[in-house]
Amino acid sequence: MRAIGLQAEILKVIGHPVRLRILEELTKGVKCVSDLEEFLEVSQSNVSQHLAILRRYGLIDYYMDGRLRCYYLVDPMIPDLLEVLKRDYHEQLPPPACCPVTRRGKYPGKRRR
């Protein structure tokens, strides 16, 4: 089990739109930098910076194929996490029936949102 601090760091790392798109693309299979550069429509240096961050946190890795670096997912949590983020929820969770501390029944007053 990952420590809560590491969990928070991983969420921060994958929270960038470009890195999310990279991870999503890597769930489909191995990609080299030029593939990602074309798909993301950002510069090669920018793609490489994002890949380095993802690799530093152990989410992805690469192998060399001639002069190409071919990147792939390493962390098995990533596909599951991406699936959860894609889900479409139609309802909110129900409000509590009572305050767990006072147990006085229905919540009095207006709820803050």
Backbone as CSV, one residue per row, in Angstrom:
resi,resn,N_x,N_y,N_z,CA_x,CA_y,CA_z,C_x,C_y,C_z
1,MET,0.848,-1.186,0.000,0.000,0.000,0.000,0.891,1.246,0.000
2,ARG,0.522,2.216,-0.791,1.298,3.459,-0.887,0.960,4.372,0.275
3,ALA,1.966,5.070,0.756,1.753,6.050,1.819,0.883,7.181,1.274
4,ILE,0.128,7.812,2.153,-0.793,8.878,1.746,-0.054,10.028,1.058
5,GLY,1.158,10.322,1.511,1.940,11.384,0.875,2.280,11.058,-0.565
6,LEU,2.646,9.799,-0.820,2.955,9.378,-2.185,1.699,9.377,-3.041
7,GLN,0.574,8.984,-2.480,-0.687,9.025,-3.211,-0.989,10.446,-3.666
8,ALA,-0.799,11.398,-2.773,-1.051,12.803,-3.103,-0.091,13.290,-4.186
9,GLU,1.167,12.894,-4.104,2.152,13.296,-5.112,1.782,12.742,-6.484
10,ILE,1.367,11.484,-6.526,0.987,10.874,-7.803,-0.209,11.603,-8.405
11,LEU,-1.186,11.951,-7.572,-2.343,12.686,-8.096,-1.928,14.048,-8.635
12,LYS,-0.981,14.706,-7.974,-0.487,15.995,-8.479,0.217,15.808,-9.816
13,VAL,1.024,14.759,-9.918,1.788,14.508,-11.133,0.865,14.229,-12.314
14,ILE,-0.145,13.396,-12.118,-1.009,13.059,-13.254,-2.074,14.121,-13.492
15,GLY,-2.164,15.109,-12.612,-3.187,16.148,-12.714,-2.975,17.154,-13.826
16,HIS,-1.891,17.077,-14.554,-1.641,18.005,-15.655,-2.301,17.456,-16.926
17,PRO,-3.011,18.306,-17.692,-3.724,17.813,-18.881,-2.838,17.066,-19.878
18,VAL,-1.629,17.550,-20.114,-0.744,16.871,-21.076,-0.345,15.495,-20.546
19,ARG,-0.026,15.414,-19.262,0.377,14.123,-18.692,-0.799,13.145,-18.674
20,LEU,-2.004,13.635,-18.423,-3.183,12.764,-18.497,-3.352,12.199,-19.905
21,ARG,-3.171,13.034,-20.897,-3.306,12.583,-22.285,-2.201,11.591,-22.653
22,ILE,-0.989,11.813,-22.152,0.111,10.871,-22.390,-0.232,9.514,-21.777
23,LEU,-0.672,9.522,-20.530,-1.008,8.265,-19.860,-2.149,7.552,-20.575
24,GLU,-3.140,8.305,-21.001,-4.264,7.716,-21.729,-3.775,7.060,-23.014
25,GLU,-2.887,7.726,-23.714,-2.353,7.169,-24.960,-1.509,5.922,-24.690
26,LEU,-0.765,5.922,-23.591,0.077,4.769,-23.261,-0.742,3.562,-22.816
27,THR,-1.994,3.775,-22.398,-2.832,2.618,-22.078,-3.155,1.825,-23.343
28,LYS,-3.004,2.455,-24.497,-3.271,1.784,-25.778,-2.063,0.996,-26.270
29,GLY,-0.887,1.260,-25.676,0.326,0.547,-26.086,1.544,1.438,-26.070
30,VAL,2.650,0.864,-26.466,3.950,1.545,-26.465,3.943,2.679,-27.487
31,LYS,4.524,3.808,-27.085,4.624,4.971,-27.983,6.023,5.572,-27.850
32,CYS,6.546,6.068,-28.967,7.810,6.803,-28.887,7.500,8.303,-28.831
33,VAL,8.510,9.078,-28.542,8.322,10.520,-28.342,7.692,11.166,-29.570
34,SER,8.121,10.781,-30.760,7.570,11.403,-31.971,6.078,11.098,-32.121
35,ASP,5.648,9.882,-31.719,4.216,9.557,-31.748,3.440,10.492,-30.830
36,LEU,3.963,10.670,-29.626,3.287,11.512,-28.640,3.308,12.975,-29.057
37,GLU,4.434,13.410,-29.617,4.564,14.793,-30.080,3.493,15.105,-31.130
38,GLU,3.296,14.196,-32.055,2.298,14.382,-33.109,0.888,14.357,-32.528
39,PHE,0.626,13.414,-31.641,-0.699,13.261,-31.040,-1.061,14.475,-30.180
40,LEU,-0.101,14.965,-29.387,-0.360,16.054,-28.441,-0.264,17.430,-29.071
41,GLU,0.401,17.519,-30.226,0.638,18.794,-30.894,1.380,19.781,-29.998
42,VAL,2.407,19.250,-29.294,3.315,20.085,-28.508,4.738,19.736,-28.921
43,SER,5.684,20.571,-28.533,7.070,20.378,-28.960,7.683,19.118,-28.348
44,GLN,8.717,18.622,-29.014,9.423,17.422,-28.548,10.009,17.647,-27.167
45,SER,10.557,18.823,-26.916,11.159,19.095,-25.608,10.101,19.115,-24.510
46,ASN,8.923,19.639,-24.821,7.835,19.672,-23.841,7.348,18.259,-23.531
47,VAL,7.175,17.429,-24.562,6.776,16.031,-24.359,7.816,15.329,-23.489
48,SER,9.093,15.537,-23.797,10.169,14.888,-23.045,10.161,15.301,-21.581
49,GLN,9.872,16.556,-21.301,9.798,17.017,-19.908,8.674,16.305,-19.160
50,HIS,7.523,16.182,-19.772,6.399,15.489,-19.129,6.701,14.006,-18.933
51,LEU,7.332,13.395,-19.933,7.704,11.982,-19.813,8.697,11.772,-18.677
52,ALA,9.637,12.693,-18.531,10.637,12.587,-17.454,9.966,12.637,-16.083
53,ILE,8.972,13.487,-15.923,8.254,13.583,-14.643,7.504,12.291,-14.363
54,LEU,6.800,11.775,-15.362,6.053,10.530,-15.187,7.001,9.372,-14.866
55,ARG,8.152,9.375,-15.481,9.144,8.314,-15.236,9.748,8.447,-13.835
56,ARG,10.012,9.670,-13.409,10.582,9.908,-12.076,9.692,9.324,-10.983
57,TYR,8.391,9.362,-11.192,7.451,8.836,-10.193,7.114,7.363,-10.420
58,GLY,7.789,6.720,-11.366,7.619,5.296,-11.585,6.323,4.899,-12.255
59,LEU,5.703,5.835,-12.948,4.441,5.534,-13.625,4.665,4.946,-15.009
60,ILE,5.778,5.344,-15.641,6.124,4.844,-16.972,7.614,4.503,-17.001
61,ASP,8.034,3.839,-18.066,9.455,3.588,-18.318,9.640,3.533,-19.829
62,TYR,10.855,3.287,-20.283,11.102,3.212,-21.713,12.164,2.163,-21.997
63,TYR,12.244,1.764,-23.271,13.354,0.959,-23.759,13.834,1.610,-25.042
64,MET,15.072,1.321,-25.382,15.655,1.901,-26.586,15.455,0.947,-27.761
65,ASP,14.981,1.501,-28.881,14.849,0.759,-30.126,15.655,1.551,-31.148
66,GLY,16.916,1.189,-31.279,17.822,2.000,-32.097,18.044,3.323,-31.395
67,ARG,17.671,4.405,-32.039,17.798,5.726,-31.418,16.486,6.197,-30.790
68,LEU,15.428,5.426,-30.925,14.122,5.825,-30.402,13.931,5.341,-28.971
69,ARG,13.342,6.202,-28.161,12.903,5.795,-26.827,11.432,5.450,-26.922
70,CYS,11.106,4.225,-26.572,9.735,3.743,-26.645,9.185,3.648,-25.220
71,TYR,8.153,4.416,-24.928,7.600,4.520,-23.577,6.404,3.600,-23.393
72,TYR,6.259,3.115,-22.159,5.148,2.228,-21.821,4.779,2.426,-20.351
73,LEU,3.560,2.038,-19.999,3.082,2.130,-18.613,3.746,1.068,-17.759
74,VAL,4.031,1.428,-16.505,4.608,0.487,-15.550,3.649,0.270,-14.378
75,ASP,3.050,1.342,-13.910,2.206,1.286,-12.724,0.829,0.728,-13.085
76,PRO,0.439,-0.416,-12.492,-0.847,-1.025,-12.847,-2.063,-0.237,-12.365
77,MET,-1.857,0.734,-11.492,-2.954,1.552,-10.990,-3.465,2.535,-12.054
78,ILE,-2.608,2.963,-12.955,-2.933,4.040,-13.894,-4.138,3.719,-14.780
79,PRO,-4.218,2.568,-15.435,-5.417,2.306,-16.250,-6.701,2.333,-15.419
80,ASP,-6.652,1.780,-14.203,-7.838,1.808,-13.334,-8.231,3.234,-12.983
81,LEU,-7.251,4.033,-12.624,-7.502,5.423,-12.247,-8.083,6.214,-13.411
82,LEU,-7.548,6.000,-14.603,-8.058,6.698,-15.788,-9.495,6.288,-16.093
83,GLU,-9.823,5.023,-15.878,-11.199,4.562,-16.089,-12.160,5.246,-15.119
84,VAL,-11.759,5.389,-13.871,-12.603,6.067,-12.876,-12.826,7.520,-13.289
85,LEU,-11.795,8.177,-13.770,-11.923,9.580,-14.175,-12.849,9.752,-15.372
86,LYS,-12.970,8.717,-16.208,-13.822,8.809,-17.397,-15.289,8.506,-17.103
87,ARG,-15.581,7.929,-15.981,-16.965,7.561,-15.669,-17.853,8.799,-15.605
88,ASP,-19.095,8.602,-15.985,-20.070,9.679,-15.953,-21.065,9.393,-14.826
89,TYR,-21.032,10.205,-13.796,-21.917,10.023,-12.652,-23.115,10.957,-12.816
90,HIS,-24.303,10.402,-12.685,-25.514,11.180,-12.916,-26.134,11.720,-11.629
91,GLU,-25.781,11.155,-10.498,-26.379,11.579,-9.240,-25.308,11.866,-8.206
92,GLN,-25.652,12.741,-7.267,-24.767,13.000,-6.144,-25.045,11.970,-5.059
93,LEU,-24.127,11.868,-4.122,-24.354,10.997,-2.974,-25.499,11.559,-2.138
94,PRO,-26.273,10.705,-1.485,-27.382,11.208,-0.670,-26.856,11.930,0.574
95,PRO,-27.596,12.932,1.047,-27.165,13.640,2.262,-27.333,12.727,3.479
96,PRO,-26.627,13.011,4.564,-26.769,12.186,5.767,-28.155,12.363,6.387
97,ALA,-28.646,11.302,7.015,-29.950,11.365,7.673,-29.871,12.191,8.944
98,CYS,-28.717,12.186,9.579,-28.552,12.973,10.799,-27.074,13.279,11.000
99,CYS,-26.834,14.129,11.932,-25.458,14.460,12.287,-24.887,13.273,13.075
100,PRO,-23.752,12.730,12.684,-23.226,11.569,13.401,-22.818,11.863,14.844
101,VAL,-22.649,13.126,15.187,-22.242,13.472,16.549,-23.460,13.638,17.463
102,THR,-24.439,14.422,17.016,-25.584,14.716,17.877,-26.734,13.744,17.690
103,ARG,-26.818,13.115,16.517,-27.887,12.158,16.203,-29.283,12.755,16.409
104,ARG,-29.448,13.993,15.969,-30.723,14.699,16.170,-31.690,14.552,15.007
105,GLY,-31.439,13.716,14.078,-32.377,13.569,12.968,-31.970,14.379,11.763
106,LYS,-32.927,14.903,11.050,-32.659,15.653,9.822,-31.794,16.867,10.096
107,TYR,-30.972,17.187,9.096,-30.066,18.325,9.211,-30.868,19.616,9.283
108,PRO,-30.694,20.406,10.336,-31.434,21.663,10.466,-30.763,22.775,9.645
109,GLY,-31.543,23.547,8.983,-30.997,24.689,8.274,-30.575,24.348,6.858
110,LYS,-29.928,25.331,6.232,-29.512,25.173,4.836,-28.125,24.546,4.775
111,ARG,-27.919,23.769,3.750,-26.613,23.165,3.514,-25.761,24.165,2.726
112,ARG,-24.518,24.236,3.088,-23.576,25.091,2.362,-23.050,24.331,1.169
113,ARG,-22.936,25.007,0.059,-22.401,24.357,-1.156,-21.273,25.183,-1.698
